[in-house]
Amino acid sequence: MFDFTFHNPTKIIFGAGKETLIGAELNAAGITRVLLVYGRNSVVKSGLLDRVMASLKAGDITCSQYGGVDSNPLLSHTREGVALAKRDKVEAVLAVGGGSVLDESKAIAVGALADEDVWDFFVGKEVTRALPVFTVLTLAATGSEMNGNAVITNAETRQKYNIASPHVYPKVSILNPELTHSVPLSYTAYSAVDAICHVIEGYFTKEPGTHLQDRLVEGIIKTVIETTDLIMDEPDHAKARASFMWAATLALNGLTPAGIGEYSFPNHMIEHALSAIYNIPHGAGLSIVMPAWMKWYVTKNPSQFARFAREIFGIHTGEAGIEALEQWFVTINAPVRLHEVGIPATEIGAIAENAEGLARQWGIGDLYPRETIAEILRLAV
Amino acid sequence: MFDFTFHNPTKIIFGAGKETLIGAELNAAGITRVLLVYGRNSVVKSGLLDRVMASLKAGDITCSQYGGVDSNPLLSHTREGVALAKRDKVEAVLAVGGGSVLDESKAIAVGALADEDVWDFFVGKEVTRALPVFTVLTLAATGSEMNGNAVITNAETRQKYNIASPHVYPKVSILNPELTHSVPLSYTAYSAVDAICHVIEGYFTKEPGTHLQDRLVEGIIKTVIETTDLIMDEPDHAKARASFMWAATLALNGLTPAGIGEYSFPNHMIEHALSAIYNIPHGAGLSIVMPAWMKWYVTKNPSQFARFAREIFGIHTGEAGIEALEQWFVTINAPVRLHEVGIPATEIGAIAENAEGLARQWGIGDLYPRETIAEILRLAV
């Protein structure tokens, strides 16, 4: 165990139909005017937006709508949202969507109270305040509903960078697992990969010996695998969708790393560099990067890989555990090689070059120079 | 999975020497005047109180001291604390001690803002406000440092009753595991029993099938057993004390029951009735009650008891799992029979009679009439 501070003040309201409570929650917080951020038309077609709007109306809350968030949310669209939030003098940002919508909403919440360009906060400026963020989640994956992280892509510079700040933890997040029943199986698979990756980064890169946290991680991974398998057979399996959703939240809400000391996010670092260039789903990038990284890293922490193999798959070598995870990715149709998403091996140099800057920003530049990143990516050819 | 709301806003600061941050944390919250509540002289003799006072002084915070909290905190002493808090117009209550000190501090925080007698809130009146509570924890066991519960004993009526309110979650809790190195092994054992009991109540009394939460519970139990064994061999085993402390916090911070639906606290119900009459440590009462209750309950949820046996002890029947837990209690010198704490079997009727009222208050009066409670207690003779 190492020293830590844990403070996660997000209120989670979990259950079918709970989105109708959003107006009352905003009322309780004294909010009268919000920017409602969403993505594509699915939330309109499904009737979710109507239900949310009705709840806002019942709470006498004025609402500016801002749709069109991309699955890798873009800085340009974020900047427009900031301008709108300022113009309409909103008091809060309400995100209705998946992790991308939540992340862009957090960025807008920061930009709305800043004189600087919002991108400044992604390249080093400290976030000192933000509008309160409220969320209605439609996709379980990123954990953004219960953490202080947001990732935005600057298409001009091909940088997919993040902020991490206590000021952007959502005040209230509403998790209705029924909203995820219609998530396509491909995206469900990517989400499973993403949740597993969130807990695996710390599990393998920390010092060994914090067994409590190991057990929390293993409980989350086993649940993600178990529920994903059920969902693949029966996409509207209510219990599985619900457990999957809460597991994905717990995977990145600060619980599993509390007390583990220093750790890093090498898989996310490489994947962000990759999907900043190729607009592929984050989880699809991770299912390619993760087995490759694990094969490269296994000799650096053999006891933890052996533990992973034993606890998750009931098998006895670290290498076999990696193989089992990769095979499971294959069974849920998550890509495990670059060519599966149309990236030729000749692009590895460009991705590695792009990853270098992020590795430096995340404090792991020494461990991950360009050549090492390329070496890892070659294991995914 | 069932609907739930999870909202735990307590900030945890965990690590050696962190008690020196308490002044700064109170400053950050705008507090200038506190009631410092503690128990016996150990916090004076150890120098902890001096360090806390120095931190308060550095933060220019005025402090009224109030010591003498009992290990089963008493209503009479709580009432005096309320009077002192009112007289000195304190803005917050700072608890320095174990669960008893924290619980009484929470009760004082409620009473300080109320016109009613503080006991009213323990027998049904809703808590609608309280002074902010800050804590420096010296004993890992009750989870009070990160939840909204407080238990107080009314010696006149022999009632050990509780409040549960979002208003008494501590704002900040400082957990320095080094402060627990000097906790006697007997109390460490009782604390281990308490933490295990906190997670077991929901695990066995909920409906089966919420595997994520089962895994979180099992991870906590395995950690408590593993670290307690290490501490019994080496009382100042720093890593074990630290993991034990955090496991005890997670055992009752709302994490493990979130999503499990309805469940109950029969072991705590019976134990509170017991220790309201006989002033024995809470954990010592629980190590007597729990195996007895499990032997009585095993046929009502056989699959979960089989799971418990398999996951915790690697054995294959529910009965064997109960036996293994009871034997483990014996190895750490926690009592498992009433006579070990000097309670003759002839007292069972009086305890069962006292428990009935609590069973009704906790909504399980139908399941636990007096005769059933007596039947369970006879398994501990």
Chai-1 contact restraints between the chains, C-beta under 6 A:
chainA,res_idxA,chainB,res_idxB,connection_type,confidence,min_distance_angstrom,max_distance_angstrom,comment,restraint_id
A,M1,B,K239,contact,1.0,0.0,6.0,A-B,restraint_1
A,M1,B,A242,contact,1.0,0.0,6.0,A-B,restraint_2
A,M1,B,S243,contact,1.0,0.0,6.0,A-B,restraint_3
A,D3,B,G15,contact,1.0,0.0,6.0,A-B,restraint_4
A,F4,B,F14,contact,1.0,0.0,6.0,A-B,restraint_5
A,T5,B,I13,contact,1.0,0.0,6.0,A-B,restraint_6
A,F6,B,I12,contact,1.0,0.0,6.0,A-B,restraint_7
A,H7,B,K11,contact,1.0,0.0,6.0,A-B,restraint_8
A,P9,B,P9,contact,1.0,0.0,6.0,A-B,restraint_9
A,K11,B,H7,contact,1.0,0.0,6.0,A-B,restraint_10
A,I12,B,F6,contact,1.0,0.0,6.0,A-B,restraint_11
A,I13,B,T5,contact,1.0,0.0,6.0,A-B,restraint_12
A,F14,B,F4,contact,1.0,0.0,6.0,A-B,restraint_13
A,G15,B,D3,contact,1.0,0.0,6.0,A-B,restraint_14
A,L212,B,T223,contact,1.0,0.0,6.0,A-B,restraint_15
A,L212,B,S243,contact,1.0,0.0,6.0,A-B,restraint_16
A,L212,B,A247,contact,1.0,0.0,6.0,A-B,restraint_17
A,R215,B,G219,contact,1.0,0.0,6.0,A-B,restraint_18
A,L216,B,G219,contact,1.0,0.0,6.0,A-B,restraint_19
A,G219,B,R215,contact,1.0,0.0,6.0,A-B,restraint_20
A,G219,B,L216,contact,1.0,0.0,6.0,A-B,restraint_21
A,G219,B,G219,contact,1.0,0.0,6.0,A-B,restraint_22
A,T223,B,L212,contact,1.0,0.0,6.0,A-B,restraint_23
A,K239,B,M1,contact,1.0,0.0,6.0,A-B,restraint_24
A,A242,B,M1,contact,1.0,0.0,6.0,A-B,restraint_25
A,S243,B,M1,contact,1.0,0.0,6.0,A-B,restraint_26
A,S243,B,L212,contact,1.0,0.0,6.0,A-B,restraint_27
A,W246,B,G259,contact,1.0,0.0,6.0,A-B,restraint_28
A,A247,B,L212,contact,1.0,0.0,6.0,A-B,restraint_29
A,G259,B,W246,contact,1.0,0.0,6.0,A-B,restraint_30
